[in-house]
Amino acid sequence: MSADTLTERVDALMQAHTHTMPAEWGSPHLSATPISLRVRALAATVAALEDALREIALEVDSLNRTPPRPAGRRTPHRTRA
């Protein structure tokens, strides 16, 4: 696996789908964009989300397989403000 962070890998997966749809097709969120193009753009977004979710799941699985850290070296939890 590469040295990229999980966030970078997920961002790359999400951005990859934007390059598959020509800009002149418009946005799936605009009412002026034809329905078939909106459906195609939203389907590409769903596919990108599925790929991102798989990447996150793989990362979580790999973290679950690593041995736990010694008790004295735990990272402190952040508290919510």
C-alpha positions, 0 to 999 in steps of 0.5 A, a space after each residue: 500500500 502507498 504512503 498516502 494517508 487514508 484521507 488522501 486516498 479517499 479524496 483521490 477516489 472521490 475526485 476521480 469521478 468528476 473527470 469522467 463527466 464533461 463539464 458542459 453536461 452541467 451539474 446533477 443538482 441543477 434543474 436545467 441539466 437533463 435527467 439522464 445526465 443527472 442520473 449518470 452523474 449521481 451514479 458516478 458519485 455513488 460509485 466513487 462513494 462505494 470505492 471510498 467506503 471500501 478503502 476505509 473498510 480496508 484501512 479499518 481492517 488493517 488497523 484491527 489486525 495490528 497489535 495494540 499499543 502498550 498501555 503506557 504509550 496510548 495517545 490521549 483522547 481528544 475532548 469535545 469543546 
